[in-house]
Amino acid sequence: MGNEPAAGNALFVAARVRRGWHTTPDFTEAYGRHAAAMGERATISLRQARRWESGRPAWPNRDARRVLVAMFGMELEDLGFTRSPARHQEPAGHGPGHGILGKNTPGRHRPDLGVLAHAPLLDTAGLEHLADSVAGARRYNDSLLLTHLRTALDEAARADGRWGPRQVLPVALGIVGATDATARERPAIRRELLALGARAAEFTAWVHRDGGAPPQATTYWHDRAIEWAVLAGDGPMHAYILLRRAQVTDRHDALRMRDLAHVAARGPWRLPPRARAEALQQEARALALTGAPHDQVTRTLDEAHEALTDAPPPQPATCTGPLCAGYTADRLMAQSAICHRGGGQPAHAVALLRQHLPTATFAPRDRAFFTAHLAGALAAVGEVDDAATTGMEVLRLAAAPHFGQALGELRRTLAALRPHARRPAVRELRQALAAVSA
């Protein structure tokens, strides 16, 4: 069975991501540093590292084994490597109960469960069930496998909105790895698995982004998601991934953001109305950032509102249900405030956010993100103490789960408040944010 999300060896990829090596080049550079520190002359190429991330990585040579064990502090079997059959040992990953995420195997110690151990979305029994079911995916019939993977992805998304990316990333990697591996083996449901894999990969891209991974990590997972959506014939999902790419595009690259959102909303596919509303809102934000005329921005936002009027009633948001089924007018209004802030109208943004934040129902991450934008808009209109007090509210929401987008906006706000650094409220915010960053 394949062992890696998209590339094959999930154990290896999850282990390197946990240690801060988010991409294969990051790992290759770290390997060279460790080898030099150990006095080893062995170096590896990107090609060799990618072989180790493939579905059936060969057992490394003696020098590479020493470096890998020193780098990870783990046995090679727990990194997804398979001993040579000539050693007359059972290949790792094929013993009873051992697989993508690891489980107890008779006669050996418990493998590293760092992939799951700190994920609060499941209790201990749930963690064991997820590890066992992903590792033993072959034991499930097609229908049960699809149900299990969809349920796991939806639970991970709910946990992400509450507990943050660092807790959920290992679970996301496990889900996308299991989906990719089983799609190779089950032609009867391959298309359904690829469609699910596209959603899991898009979610994994988002978790990387919010967790502070380098941009290339997010790009990698978006690329995988688009590939699988195309192979599954899922045009709306392809469009949705373009929307998500627009949302993670830096505001200083507003033209690219506009192009991505425009194609997502108006391309050769038909997004569900709520997803189309969100794409149009993102296009309006990009237009505002490019300095487009205010009436053009307003017309695009009006289109987003019209799309919502054509939508069926909202449903609880999930990763596997209708796209953007939980997208509501309150969320559109909060995002419109961000759009007006980007277009140089911070007072309008303050009014909208003060109107909708108190009454809307948002997940903790979203509330932290929108509140951070309120703090920034308050700073822009000169309400310095209110901006700092609102920033402290963002910290209460975002510090423990480390919601990266909200904390990033808060740093931007603090930079805007620098001329008022001696005010007690601003000083308190600066000290609190510094403590969180430390």
MOFENMO-V858337 format. One record per backbone hydrogen bond with DSSP energy under -0.5 kcal/mol. NH is the residue of the N-H (numbers start at 1). CO is the residue of the C=O. E is the energy in kcal/mol with one decimal. If there is no record, write none. Layout:
nh = {NH/NH}
co = {CO/CO}
e = {E/E}
This chain:
nh = {3/4/4/7/9/10/10/11/13/14/15/16/17/18/19/20/21/22/27/28/29/30/31/32/33/34/35/36/37/38/39/40/49/50/51/52/53/54/57/65/66/67/68/69/70/71/72/73/78/79/80/81/82/87/88/94/98/108/116/117/119/120/122/127/128/129/130/131/132/133/134/135/136/137/139/140/145/146/147/148/149/150/151/152/153/154/155/156/157/158/159/160/161/162/162/163/164/164/166/167/168/169/172/173/174/175/176/177/178/179/180/181/182/183/184/184/185/186/187/189/190/193/194/195/196/197/198/199/200/201/202/203/204/205/206/207/208/209/210/211/212/213/217/218/219/220/221/222/223/224/225/226/227/228/229/230/231/232/233/234/235/238/239/240/241/242/243/244/245/246/247/248/249/249/253/254/257/258/259/260/261/262/263/264/265/266/267/269/271/276/277/278/279/280/281/282/283/284/285/286/287/288/289/290/291/292/296/297/298/299/300/301/302/303/304/305/306/307/308/309/310/310/311/315/325/327/328/332/333/334/335/336/337/338/339/340/341/342/343/344/345/349/350/351/352/353/354/355/356/357/360/362/365/367/368/369/370/371/372/373/374/375/376/377/378/379/380/381/382/383/384/387/388/389/390/391/392/393/394/395/396/397/398/399/402/403/404/404/407/408/409/410/411/412/413/414/415/416/417/418/420/421/423/427/428/429/430/431/432/433/434/435/436/437/438}
co = {8/8/9/5/53/3/8/3/9/10/11/12/13/14/15/17/16/20/23/24/25/26/27/28/29/30/31/32/33/34/36/35/45/46/47/48/49/51/54/61/62/63/64/65/66/67/68/69/75/76/77/76/57/84/85/91/95/105/113/113/116/118/119/123/124/125/126/127/128/129/130/131/132/134/136/137/141/142/143/144/145/146/147/148/149/150/151/152/153/154/155/156/157/158/159/159/159/160/401/164/164/165/168/169/170/171/172/173/174/175/176/177/178/179/180/181/182/182/185/186/187/189/190/191/192/193/194/195/196/197/198/199/200/201/202/203/204/205/206/207/209/208/214/214/215/216/217/218/219/220/221/222/223/224/225/226/227/228/230/229/233/234/235/236/237/238/239/240/241/242/243/244/245/246/250/251/253/254/255/256/257/258/259/260/261/262/263/267/269/272/273/274/275/276/277/278/279/280/281/282/283/284/285/286/288/287/293/293/294/295/296/297/298/299/300/301/302/303/304/305/306/307/308/325/322/324/326/328/329/330/331/332/333/334/335/336/337/338/339/341/340/345/346/347/348/349/350/351/352/353/356/360/161/363/364/365/366/367/368/369/370/371/372/373/374/375/376/377/379/378/382/383/384/385/386/387/388/389/390/391/392/393/394/395/398/398/210/402/403/404/405/406/407/408/409/410/411/412/413/415/417/418/420/423/424/425/426/427/428/429/430/431/432/433/434}
e = {-0.7/-1.2/-0.7/-2.1/-2.0/-9.9/-1.0/-0.8/-2.2/-3.0/-2.0/-2.3/-2.4/-2.2/-0.9/-1.8/-2.5/-1.2/-2.0/-2.6/-2.4/-2.1/-2.9/-2.0/-1.9/-2.5/-2.8/-2.2/-2.3/-1.8/-1.2/-2.9/-2.3/-2.4/-1.5/-1.8/-1.0/-1.5/-0.6/-2.5/-2.0/-1.9/-2.7/-2.5/-1.9/-2.5/-2.5/-2.4/-0.6/-1.4/-1.5/-2.0/-1.2/-2.2/-2.3/-1.7/-1.6/-1.8/-1.8/-2.8/-2.3/-0.7/-0.9/-2.7/-2.4/-2.4/-2.8/-2.8/-2.5/-3.0/-2.4/-2.2/-2.3/-1.1/-2.3/-1.6/-2.5/-2.1/-2.2/-2.8/-2.5/-2.3/-2.4/-2.5/-2.2/-2.4/-2.4/-2.1/-2.2/-2.1/-2.3/-2.3/-1.7/-0.8/-0.6/-4.0/-0.6/-1.4/-0.5/-0.5/-0.9/-2.5/-2.4/-2.4/-2.0/-2.4/-2.5/-2.1/-2.4/-2.4/-2.2/-2.5/-2.4/-1.7/-0.9/-0.7/-1.0/-1.3/-0.5/-1.2/-0.7/-2.5/-2.7/-2.2/-2.2/-2.9/-2.1/-1.4/-2.5/-2.9/-2.1/-2.3/-2.3/-2.3/-2.2/-2.4/-2.3/-2.4/-2.8/-1.8/-1.4/-2.5/-1.7/-1.0/-2.5/-2.2/-1.9/-2.3/-2.5/-2.1/-2.4/-2.5/-2.4/-2.4/-2.3/-2.6/-2.5/-2.0/-1.2/-2.8/-1.1/-1.8/-2.3/-2.4/-2.3/-1.7/-2.0/-2.5/-2.3/-2.2/-2.1/-1.5/-0.6/-0.8/-2.4/-0.6/-2.0/-2.8/-2.4/-2.6/-2.4/-2.7/-2.3/-2.2/-2.3/-2.3/-1.9/-2.2/-0.6/-2.7/-2.3/-1.7/-2.2/-2.5/-2.2/-2.1/-2.1/-2.3/-2.2/-2.3/-2.5/-2.4/-2.2/-1.7/-1.1/-2.5/-0.7/-1.7/-2.7/-2.3/-1.8/-2.1/-2.4/-1.9/-1.7/-2.1/-2.3/-2.3/-1.6/-1.5/-1.0/-0.6/-1.4/-2.0/-1.7/-2.0/-0.5/-2.2/-2.6/-2.3/-2.7/-2.3/-1.9/-1.4/-2.0/-2.6/-2.4/-2.5/-1.4/-1.7/-2.8/-1.7/-2.6/-2.2/-2.2/-2.6/-2.6/-1.4/-2.2/-2.5/-2.0/-0.7/-2.2/-2.7/-2.5/-2.4/-2.8/-2.4/-2.0/-1.7/-1.9/-2.3/-2.1/-2.5/-2.6/-2.1/-1.9/-1.4/-1.1/-2.3/-1.7/-2.4/-2.3/-2.7/-2.5/-2.1/-1.8/-1.4/-1.9/-2.0/-1.9/-1.4/-2.9/-2.5/-1.0/-1.5/-0.9/-1.1/-2.2/-2.3/-2.1/-2.1/-2.0/-1.7/-2.1/-2.5/-2.0/-1.7/-1.5/-1.2/-2.1/-1.7/-1.9/-2.8/-2.5/-2.0/-2.8/-2.4/-2.3/-2.7/-2.2/-2.0/-1.9/-2.7/-2.3}
